[in-house]
Amino acid sequence: MLCSRLFLLAVSAPLLPAQQPTPLDRAYRQMYNLDFNGAHKTIAEYAKVAPDDPLGPASDAAAYLFTEFDRLHILQGEFFTHDENFRTQQKLSPDPKTIAAFQSQIAQAESLAEKALGKNGNDTNALFAKALALGLRSDYEGLVEKKYMSSLANTKAGRFTAEKLLSIDPNYHDAWLAIGVENYMLSLKPMAVRWLLRMAGNQTDRVAGVEKLKITAEKGRYLRPFARLLIAVAALRERDIPRAKQLLKELRDEFPGNHLYASELARLK
């Protein structure tokens, strides 16, 4: 929830040695490079050979949503370091065709995931795709539609799904991000709000959130760069500017084609 702008800033870190690149790895690198059209084409090619994989349409939905976040200027540097940006109730105006495509891909991902889980409730790929779809729904509802209660519900559901996945495979490192994001982002709320959130079943532990993010930042696959960006933002909030700049410079150097890093660094000077 409330973190998709950072996803767009992330660059694709090198794959871990045990991981072999796949078309989806390439698609995520294209998204991190803001090449959304390229990502759509790569995912479409992947869908031809893996039509039943829910991670395909879930990833395609991400490309559609991030396209809109870019167009709507949700990617401002201050957006995730100034909480007042989240207090407005004014809905944004997304492109109807893009959002229709986003919703269609989300629905397809959820349908394929449920079908796979109906056959095998411990299907880790399907669980990850489901968690990703829930996170994307949460981002859209919270950042565009301003439906905060629904957004929170999807955040919590995504964390539940990630927890189930990790109970099956603790080494599915990308899944730790869903737990880390909920804890860290909601820990930024006022004390009274955090109390209400905990009563509703959400998690708001800032320290635990950062620790979970570090797992994905160090060992994740698709979301490892995203987690590194979240840690950089956490450093900004703690006024650790040197650490934030170091992380941003590393990411910028890894993928200089992503212009957003340069603008973020310029803002910190």
N, C-alpha and C positions, 0 to 999 in steps of 0.2 A: 504494500500500500504506500502511496505517496512517494514513489521512488523511481518512476519510469524515466524521468529526465536523466538520472544518473546512469541508467542502463544505456542510454544513447551515447553518453560520454565515454563509456567503457571501450577498451580496445581488446582485441583478441590476444591474450597471452599465449605463448607456445604451449602446445599440448604436452601433457605429462608423458614420460617415456613409454608407459604401458598402454597408452591410448593411440589408436590408429585413426587418422583423419577420416571423416565421412562427409558426404554432401552437406549434412546439417552443420558440421563444424564450419564449413565454408560459408554457409548461409548466415551464421551468426557473426562471422568476421565481416561479412558484407554489411550486416545491420550496424555493427559497431563502427563501420566506416561510413555510415549514413547512406549506403548504397542500397536503398530499399527495393528498387526495381530489380537489381541484380539478385537480391535475396529471394524475391518472389519467384524468379526464374529458376534459381537453384532448387528451391523447395518443390516447385512443380516437377522438375526432373526427378527429384527424390521420390515424390508421390507416385510416379509411374512404376517404380520398382518396389515401393513399400506402401501400397495404398491403404493398408490396415494399421499403419503406425500412427497413433494419435499425436505423437510429437511433431509430425509434419504439419498438420493444420494448426496446432497450437503455436508453432514457431511462425507460421505464416500470419496468424492473427497478431503476433507481436510486431511483425513488420508493418502491418496496416496501422496498428495503434500508434506506433512510434512515428510513423509518417505524419499522423495528425498532431501528435505532440510537438513535432518539429514545426509544422505549419502554423500551429496556434501559439507558438512562442512560449510554450510551457518550459522551454529549456533555458530560461534566464538563469544566470549564475546565482542570483540572490534567492531563487525560488525555494531552495531547500535549506537555506540557512537563515531564513526570516519567516517565522511561523505565521505572521499576519497574512501571508499569501494564501493560507489555507482557511482563513476565517470568512472570506467572502462567500456569499450564497449565490453569486451571479454565475449562471451556467454559461459555458462557452458554446460556440457554434461550429461543431465539427462538420466536415464534408459528408453529406448523407450517403454517397456511394461508397466512400472509404469505410465509414462506420458500418454500413450494411455488410460489406465484405468481411470486416472484422467480426461482426456478430455471427455471420455464417460460418467462418472458420472456427470460432470458439465452439459453436454448437456441434460442428463436425468432430472436433477434437474430443469434446465431452462424450459424444455418442460412441466414438471408437474406443475411448478409454473404458467406458462402462461395459461395452461389449467384451473387451479383453479381460476386464476384471470379473465379468460373469463366468468366464472360462477358468480364470486363475486369479483368485483374490490377492495373491502375492506378486502379481506382475509389476515389477518395479518400474519398468518403462511407462506403463499405463498410469501408475500412481504419480510419477513425476509429471507426465503430461497433464494430468488432472490438476495437480498443484499449480502448475504454470498457468493453466487456463483460469483458475480461481484468482491467482494474483493479477492477471491481466484484467479480469472483470473488476476487481477491486480498484485498480488504478483508473480505469475508465470512469467508474461510478464516482470515485472520490475527486478526481482532478477535472473531469469534464462536466459530468451531470450534477456534481455536488450532492450526491446521495450518500451521505456519510455513514448512516446506519447500515445500509446495504453493503457499502464498501468494507466496513468493519467486520460484518458477518462473513464476507468472502475471504477477508484476511485470516480470520480465525479458522474457517473451513480449510483454507490452504495450508495453514500450520498443522491442523489435525492430519491432513493427508500426508504432509511431509513427515510427521512423527511416525505414522504407520509405515511409510516407506523406510525410514531409518531404523525402525524396529526389526525390519526384515534384512536390511543391508545398511549398517552404520557407515559403510564406506561409499555410499552414494552421496558424494560430497556436495553436489549442487543443491541437494535438498535442505541442507543446513541453512541456506540463505533465507528460506521462508520463515524459519523460526527466528533467525537473527533480525530480519527486517521488522517483524511484528514487535519484538521486544524493544529494539532500539528506537524505532520511529514513535511508538506509543509512549516510550519513556520520556519523550520530550514534552508531553502534555502536562498541564498543571496538576498538582497533587490530587485535588478533588476529582478531576476528570480521570486520572489514573485509577483512583479507588473505584469509580463507577465501571471503568473498563474491566478491572479485575473481577468485579462482581459479575460482570457479563461473560466471564470466561476468557477474556483476552490476557495476553502476557505483556508486562511492561518493565522488565528488568533490563536496565541499560547495560550493565556489565555483562550479563549473560548474552545480550544481543550482540555486542561487539565480539565476544568470544566465538559465537557461532559464525559470525561473518568472517572471522579469521580462518575458520576451517575451509570455507568455500574459497576465500582469497588465496589460500595456499595450495589447495588440492582440487578445486572444482574444475569442471570441463567447460560447459557452455557459459556459466555465470561467474567464472573466476575473476574476470576483469571488472565486472559489475560490483562484486564484493570489495574489490580493492578500492573502487571509487567511493563506496559507502564508508569505508574506513577513512578515506581522505576527508570526506565531509564531516565525519565524527571528529577528526582532528581539527577542522575549522571551527566547529562548535565549541571545542575545548580551548580555542585560541592557540592551538599548536600549529602556527602558520608554517614554520620550517618543515614539519612532517608532511603537512598537506601539499606544500609545494614540491617536495621530493617525490611524493607519489604521483602527482600530476605530471611532473617532468618525465618520470619513468614511462608513464602511459603515453604521453605525447611522443616520446622518442621511439617507442615501439610501433606506433602507428601515426606518423606525422600527417597523414591525409585527413585525420579528424580535426577540423579547425576549432572545434569547441574547446579542446585542451588549451590552445593558445589564448583564447579569450578568458578562460578561467584563470590562467596564470597571470595574465595582464591585470585582471581585477585584483589580484593579491599583491601587486607591487605598490 
